[in-house]
Amino acid sequence: MTFGEKLQGMRKARGWTQEELAGRISVSRQALSKWEQNTAMPDTENVLQISKLFGVSTEYLLYDEYESDNDIPAVKEKSDSISQIYTGRLCVIIGAILSLLSAAGLFIMAVEGSLGTYTVSYAMPKGAGDGMVKSGVPAYLEINNLEWLFILCIVLFFVGILIALLPKIRSRQKQD
C-alpha cells in the first residue's frame, strides 16, 4: 500500500475531508491531494505531523510493503515476545489450577475413606484360603464406585503439572 493510499484511508477512517486534514497539518488542500494521489511526497516535518496525528510510525507511512505497524520488524518481534510471555503464564495458571483441583479431589477422597469405617470382604472358593478384606480408602472407593474418579484425579494432576511446565520445556528445546 502506498503512502497516498495509507493517508487517504486514515483520513477517511476519521471521517475528515481533505480540507479538514490539510488544516490540521497546516498545508494546502492541493498539496494533500497530490500526496494522496502519489504525485508528490510530503517533507519530513509533514510526515512527522501525520505520524503523530494518526498515531502511526513514520516507517509505516513511508514503506509501501508495511500494511500496518505490526509489519515493522521491531514491532513484530516485540509483539511475538509479549505473546509468548502471556501464553507461558496462561499455561502455568491453567496447569496449576488443574493440578490443585485434582489434588483437592484426591485429598477429599483420602480423608473420607480414612474417617469412615469402610470394609469390603470377599469370600474365596473352598480350599483357596481365608478370603480377602479391603478397608479404608480402597473400600470407600469401591463401595461408592469412585475408582474411575480416583484414577481421573491422578491423571489430571500429572497433566496439570505437564501443562504448567510446558513453557519451560519449550524454551529449553529452543535453546538446544
C-alpha positions in Angstrom: 0.0 0.0 0.0 1.5 3.4 -1.0 1.8 6.4 1.2 -1.1 8.1 -0.6 -3.4 5.1 -0.1 -2.5 4.9 3.6 -3.0 8.7 4.1 -6.4 8.6 2.3 -7.5 5.5 4.2 -6.6 7.0 7.6 -8.3 10.3 6.7 -11.5 8.7 5.6 -11.5 6.4 8.6 -11.7 9.5 10.8 -14.4 11.0 8.5 -12.3 14.0 7.6 -12.3 15.8 4.3 -9.1 16.8 2.6 -9.7 20.4 3.7 -10.1 19.3 7.3 -6.9 17.3 7.3 -4.9 19.9 5.5 -6.0 22.5 8.1 -4.8 20.2 10.9 -1.3 19.9 9.5 -1.1 23.4 8.0 -0.8 22.6 4.4 -3.0 23.4 1.3 -5.7 21.0 0.2 -4.0 20.8 -3.2 -0.7 19.6 -1.5 -2.7 17.0 0.4 -4.5 15.9 -2.7 -1.1 15.4 -4.5 0.1 13.3 -1.6 -3.0 11.1 -1.7 -2.6 10.7 -5.5 1.1 9.8 -5.0 2.2 12.5 -7.4 4.1 14.3 -4.6 5.6 13.4 -1.3 5.5 15.5 1.9 8.6 16.8 3.5 10.0 15.2 6.7 8.2 17.7 9.0 4.8 16.9 7.4 5.4 13.1 7.6 6.2 13.5 11.4 3.0 15.6 11.8 0.9 13.0 10.0 2.5 10.2 12.1 1.6 12.0 15.4 -1.9 12.9 14.2 -2.9 9.4 13.3 -0.8 7.6 15.9 1.3 5.5 13.4 5.0 5.2 12.9 6.8 7.0 10.1 8.1 3.6 9.0 4.6 2.5 8.4 3.8 5.7 6.4 7.0 5.5 4.2 7.4 1.8 3.4 4.9 0.6 0.9 5.4 -3.1 2.0 4.1 -2.3 5.5 0.4 -2.8 5.8 0.3 -1.9 9.5 2.7 -1.0 12.3 2.7 -4.7 13.1 4.6 -5.4 9.9 7.6 -3.4 11.1 10.3 -6.0 12.2 11.0 -4.5 15.6 7.2 -4.2 16.4 6.6 -7.7 15.2 9.5 -9.1 17.3 8.2 -7.4 20.4 4.6 -8.4 19.8 5.7 -12.1 19.4 7.8 -11.9 22.6 4.8 -10.5 24.6 2.5 -13.1 23.1 4.9 -15.9 24.2 5.1 -14.4 27.7 1.3 -14.4 28.2 0.9 -17.8 26.6 3.5 -19.1 29.1 1.8 -17.5 32.0 -1.6 -18.9 30.9 -0.2 -22.4 30.7 1.2 -22.1 34.2 -2.1 -20.8 35.6 -4.2 -23.5 33.9 -1.8 -26.2 34.8 -1.7 -25.1 38.5 -5.5 -24.9 38.7 -5.9 -28.3 37.1 -3.3 -29.9 39.5 -4.7 -28.2 42.6 -8.3 -29.2 41.8 -7.3 -32.8 41.2 -5.1 -32.8 44.3 -8.1 -31.5 46.3 -10.3 -34.3 44.9 -7.7 -36.9 45.9 -7.4 -35.3 49.4 -11.2 -35.3 49.9 -11.4 -39.0 48.9 -8.5 -39.9 51.1 -10.0 -38.1 54.1 -13.4 -39.5 53.6 -12.0 -43.0 53.2 -9.9 -42.7 56.3 -12.5 -41.2 58.6 -15.3 -43.6 57.7 -15.4 -47.3 58.6 -15.5 -48.9 55.2 -14.9 -52.6 54.8 -15.4 -54.9 51.9 -14.9 -58.7 52.3 -14.5 -61.2 49.5 -15.1 -64.9 50.1 -12.7 -67.2 48.4 -13.6 -70.6 47.0 -13.2 -73.6 49.3 -9.6 -74.5 49.8 -8.2 -71.3 48.3 -7.6 -69.5 51.6 -9.4 -67.4 54.2 -10.6 -64.7 51.8 -9.8 -61.0 51.2 -10.7 -57.9 53.1 -10.4 -54.3 51.9 -10.8 -51.4 54.3 -10.2 -47.6 54.4 -9.7 -45.7 51.1 -9.8 -48.7 48.8 -13.0 -49.9 50.3 -14.5 -46.4 50.2 -13.7 -46.1 46.5 -15.2 -49.5 45.7 -18.4 -49.1 47.8 -19.1 -45.7 46.1 -17.9 -46.7 42.6 -15.3 -43.9 42.7 -12.3 -45.8 41.4 -12.7 -44.0 38.0 -12.7 -40.6 39.7 -9.6 -41.5 41.7 -7.8 -42.5 38.5 -9.0 -39.4 36.7 -7.8 -37.2 39.5 -4.4 -38.8 39.4 -4.1 -38.4 35.6 -5.4 -34.8 35.7 -2.8 -34.0 38.5 0.0 -35.0 36.3 -1.5 -33.5 33.1 -1.7 -30.2 35.1 1.9 -30.4 36.1 2.9 -31.1 32.5 0.8 -28.1 31.2 2.4 -25.8 33.8 5.9 -27.0 32.8 5.2 -26.7 29.1 6.7 -23.2 28.7 9.9 -24.3 30.3 10.1 -27.4 28.2 9.6 -25.3 25.0 12.2 -22.7 26.0 14.8 -25.5 26.6 14.0 -27.1 23.3 14.6 -23.7 21.5 17.9 -23.3 23.3 19.1 -26.7 22.1 
